[in-house]
Amino acid sequence: MPAHPDISLAVAATLARSILDTPPADAPTSPTKTDGAEATWSFRGDSLAPPESLHPSLRSHEIKSPDFTPLVGGLAWLPDGRLGVSTWDPDGAVFAIDGWADLKASPSIVRIAEGLHEPLGLAVVDDGIYVMQKHEVTRLLDHNGDDWIDEYRTVANDWPVTSNFHEFGFGLEAWDGALYGSLSACVLNGGKSCREQTSSRGRVFRLALDEDENRPNAIEYLASGFRTPNGLGFSPDGELFVTDNQGDWLPSSKLIHVEKGRHYGWRGPGVEIPDEEVSPPALWLPQSEIGNSPTEPLFLTRGPYEGQVIFGDIYNGGLKRAALERIDDTMQGAAFHFSGGLLGPVNRLLAKPEGDGFVVGQVGSHGNWGEPDKRHFGIEVVDMGEDKAFEPLRMSIRSDGFEIEFTRPLAKGFELAGSDIVLRDWFYIPSQIYGGPKYDLRDLPITHVRLSEDRKQLRLVVPDLKMDRIVYLRLPESIRSESGETLWVREAWYTVNAIPPNDVSSDLNDELPATANQLSDEERNSGWRLLFNGNNFEGWKIYGAKDDATLYWEIDDEAFHFTRDVSFAGLIWNHINPFTPGAIDLMTREKFSDFELAIDWRISAGGNSGIFYLVPNEESSLSWDYAVEMQVLDDDAHPDGQIDLHRAGDLYDLQSLAQAAARPVGEWNTARIRVEGERLQHWLNDVPLADIVRGSSAWDEAIAASKFDGTEGFGRARSGHIVLQDHGDPVWFRNIKIREIGK
């Protein structure tokens, strides 16, 4: 979190002098106990962006009034039913809001207190209103009932504080007549922990409310090892959860299940904590993927996501959702993106009195502590209905993999291979460096994919599952519901603290193909046949080769994989060098005339390739001299992606009927080519991209405007081979099927 907002220039100058007078901290060292694991620094990597719009189950309206711009530090329901709001601004105020639920009338907003020092928590116990300040817990008393606080009574102030900007006090949460709060670490500008930390820093506490209100109460420290615990929340059965922000000893942000006496990782410089004494979080929230500055958790008690927890994130934005489960007395589970579409960064969440929604308190600042292009203040009331988005509802661990439950059934006839799913895992090694890399980042093979009878549960068999790791799941964009919906979100991050023994579901009987290159009964009955069996090069050869060698082509995970990776200059050299083949294109031995071809492809980052068809013979030095092509390309990274008629799926340099049909790089695309007489048609991921008749005026005009103008007979062969192109970039092909028309 940043320093106090809106400070004066004089105060800023004083702080600057103090910073300059502070001796530099010792240079942090990287962890040494890595067990030989390779470190991968990846900030976001290839994970997807969070949703930008409001979740389909939510409706929101703003609480607004002229000149009311609250930087919300705390929310609570006041004894009279009004909404209480504490603000983290120079006034340090508390407001009471009546009419907060009325969409038509203006709310009544009354300032009832001010002069509080960073009031980042607000709670009500019985009829008492309590505020968490930087240095104390304070009770607010209005003795004469005039809506103005007459007495600010100290309830607890057991912890020492300094002028350090980061020594925040967070909370407050009320449970069973007591208050709970947290104290963040002393941190220098730039993120390093201060050399000197007072004894209470980085702790979560419980405050019992003594009947004797004339003296401060003693607090009980429950757990330690927190850096910036900006958010506390209770589950319905009274278990306490806290979020924490990335920093030293925190390779990434966390959601922590707080248990008394435990230590959760952070410590001041020079403090030694044995690894075995550090408890893992319920969730790791990988930096810039699903976490940067997580905030207050809220457990949902009604609606379609009942029992799950949501929380905000100041920088990553919007709301996140977590489905937790207890395995071997350890909390763990999966984190998902949930909703965007709010007006500002989410700092505080408060359940509505009936549980049918929640109030969002917003705050932010400049730099890396605010959601880009969003305001830094505000309050929204969010109603939650019964409409669920089509998305993964939860991800649960099994002894041999995972089970993904969807909110609605998957489409009938849908086919999914293990290689369609991205599944990776890694582990973290906390150290005194700020943040940290992923260690032993690896792809996890999925050997079987099974679907339940109701088509809502997808079982993934993952043989090499290990404990103490984070698993990243990305489902393919091609998944559809029964009504044709696409997934609202298709990613999850599962924290594996424990693996259940012999936990195998018995109701997942409908097995989907775990491997590619298979035909359904319907396809066989319709005349389709495979051109690639997933095991060998039967039926294929290198264009122009005199032998059966398949140099640079391999079979990798049941796909043709072209492995040669050369620069553009290297590609040109291969073509002009008489001692090397210009291109090593893979070609069917068989020729085809009228046909429909289906093929899946996946391109490397920045890559280029192609699918040539109607290649008349092997007489020309290059397979594409007279053949038409469906382009295969990383549209976002390759220069051709900026050129009309050169994008993925196009009838190369001749026709393009749409744009942006390709899926993100690294994902499989499904292409279809149809040749019937003189008519050529292309589809990519069910998007039509070409439909032209050879010899027509449209064809002649396209040829005249293309690089093929002047090449006699280009594209006019009545039959020919199918060729997969070597363009110097790695590319994969699978599920190659053909149906000959008229046979």
Secondary structure, DSSP 8 states (H G I E B T S, - for coil): --S-TT--HHHHHHHHHHHHHS---------S--TT--EE--SSTT------S--TTEEEEE---TT----EEEEEE-TTS-EEEEE-STT--EEEEESTT-SSS--EEEEEE---S---EEEEETTEEEEE-SS-EEEEE-SSSSSS--EEEEEE--S---S-TT--EEEEEEETTEEEEEE---B-TTS-B-S---TTTTEEEEEE--S-TTS---EEEEEE--S----EEE-TTS-EEEEE--BBTBSSEEEEE--TT-B-S---TT----GGGB---SEEE-BTTTBSSB---EE--SSTTTT-EEEEBTTT-SEEEEEEEEETTEEEEEEEEEE---SS-EEEEEE-TTSSEEEEEEE--STTSS-TTS-SEEEEEEEE-S---SSEEEEEEETTEEEEEESS-B-TT----GGGSEEEEEE----SSBS--EEEEEE----EEEE-TTS-EEEEE-TT--SSEEEEEE--TT--BTT----S--EEEEEES---TT---S---EEE-SSSS---HHHHHTTEEES--SSS-TTEEETT-SSS--TTEEE-SSSEEE-----HHHHHHHHH-TTS-S---EEESS-BSSEEEEEEEEE-TT-EEEEEEEE--S-SSSTTSS-EEEEEE-TTTSGGGGSTT-STTSBTTTB-S-S--S--TTS-EEEEEEEETTEEEEEETTEEEEEEETTSHHHHHHHHTSTTTT-TTTT--SSBEEEE---SS-EEEEEEEEEETT-
